[in-house]
Amino acid sequence: MAKVLIVDDAAFMRISIKNSLSKNGFDVVGEAENGAVAVEKYRELSPDIVTMDITMPVMGGLDALKAIIGMDPGARVIMVSAMGQEAIVRDAVLSGARGFIVKPFKEDGLLSALNKLS
């Protein structure tokens, strides 16, 4: 069972992702409301997969992604954002993201993306 860290500044989105993953066999080991907390929790929890929002206060998702990849080049991070513009997707992938899910997402799309990494 893959351990997942959920990163999103919206509590309802963290709950939605957590519920979808928990009922489908993933172990949600932590949540973070911004990129700075995500980097700390990644170091502390060593999750197998991270779902990362892009637009957040304090530290955005792209900066957090770069910090996590800097610590662990093998980190498996999937970006989850309402911002699906091509340039942002390209930046995320070039920075080390393993996938990109656009909000609002369907549960099967989320599960498919994570199952490819676990």
C-alpha positions as CSV (number, residue, x, y, z in Angstrom):
1,M,0.0,0.0,0.0
2,A,1.6,3.3,-1.1
3,K,2.0,6.0,1.5
4,V,0.7,9.4,0.2
5,L,1.3,13.0,1.3
6,I,-1.5,15.3,0.2
7,V,-0.6,19.0,-0.4
8,D,-3.3,21.6,-1.0
9,D,-4.2,24.9,0.6
10,A,-8.0,24.0,0.4
11,A,-9.0,21.8,3.3
12,F,-12.0,20.5,1.3
13,M,-9.7,19.4,-1.5
14,R,-7.4,17.6,0.9
15,I,-10.4,15.8,2.4
16,S,-11.7,14.9,-1.0
17,I,-8.4,13.4,-2.2
18,K,-7.9,11.7,1.2
19,N,-11.3,10.0,1.0
20,S,-10.8,8.9,-2.5
21,L,-7.4,7.4,-1.8
22,S,-8.2,5.9,1.6
23,K,-11.2,3.9,0.3
24,N,-9.1,2.6,-2.6
25,G,-6.2,1.2,-0.6
26,F,-3.8,4.1,-0.3
27,D,-2.3,5.0,3.1
28,V,-2.6,8.8,3.5
29,V,0.3,9.5,5.9
30,G,0.0,13.3,6.0
31,E,-1.4,16.5,4.7
32,A,0.1,19.9,4.2
33,E,-1.5,23.3,3.5
34,N,1.4,24.9,1.7
35,G,4.7,24.0,0.0
36,A,6.9,24.9,3.0
37,V,5.0,22.5,5.2
38,A,5.0,19.9,2.4
39,V,8.8,19.9,2.3
40,E,9.1,19.5,6.0
41,K,6.5,16.6,6.0
42,Y,8.2,15.0,3.1
43,R,11.4,14.9,5.0
44,E,9.6,13.6,8.2
45,L,7.2,11.1,6.6
46,S,9.1,9.8,3.5
47,P,5.9,9.2,1.5
48,D,5.9,7.1,-1.6
49,I,3.8,9.6,-3.6
50,V,2.9,13.3,-3.1
51,T,-0.1,15.0,-4.6
52,M,0.8,18.7,-5.0
53,D,-1.3,21.7,-5.6
54,I,0.4,24.5,-7.5
55,T,-1.1,27.8,-6.3
56,M,-0.6,28.0,-2.5
57,P,0.4,30.6,0.0
58,V,3.9,30.8,1.7
59,M,5.5,28.4,-0.9
60,G,3.9,27.4,-4.1
61,G,3.8,23.8,-5.5
62,L,6.4,24.3,-8.2
63,D,8.9,25.6,-5.6
64,A,8.0,22.8,-3.2
65,L,8.4,20.2,-6.0
66,K,11.9,21.5,-6.8
67,A,12.8,21.4,-3.1
68,I,11.6,17.8,-2.7
69,I,13.3,16.7,-5.9
70,G,16.5,18.4,-4.6
71,M,16.3,16.3,-1.5
72,D,15.2,13.1,-3.2
73,P,15.7,12.9,-7.0
74,G,13.5,9.8,-7.1
75,A,10.5,11.5,-5.4
76,R,7.2,10.7,-7.1
77,V,5.1,13.9,-7.2
78,I,1.9,14.4,-9.1
79,M,0.7,17.9,-9.6
80,V,-3.0,18.5,-8.9
81,S,-4.2,21.9,-10.0
82,A,-7.0,23.9,-11.6
83,M,-4.3,25.6,-13.6
84,G,-3.9,23.3,-16.6
85,Q,-2.0,25.7,-18.9
86,E,0.6,24.1,-21.1
87,A,3.5,26.2,-19.7
88,I,2.8,25.3,-16.1
89,V,2.4,21.6,-17.0
90,R,5.8,21.8,-18.9
91,D,7.5,23.5,-16.0
92,A,6.1,20.9,-13.5
93,V,7.3,18.0,-15.7
94,L,10.7,19.6,-16.4
95,S,11.1,20.1,-12.6
96,G,10.5,16.4,-11.9
97,A,6.7,15.9,-11.6
98,R,5.6,12.4,-12.6
99,G,2.1,13.5,-13.7
100,F,-0.4,16.2,-13.8
101,I,-4.1,16.1,-12.8
102,V,-6.4,19.0,-13.6
103,K,-9.1,20.0,-11.0
104,P,-11.9,19.3,-10.9
105,F,-10.8,15.7,-11.3
106,K,-12.7,12.4,-11.5
107,E,-11.8,9.9,-8.9
108,D,-10.9,7.3,-11.5
109,G,-8.4,9.7,-13.1
110,L,-6.8,10.4,-9.7
111,L,-6.5,6.7,-8.9
112,S,-5.2,5.8,-12.4
113,A,-2.4,8.5,-12.1
114,L,-1.4,7.2,-8.6
115,N,-1.6,3.5,-9.5
116,K,0.9,4.1,-12.3
117,L,3.4,5.2,-9.7
118,S,2.7,2.8,-6.9
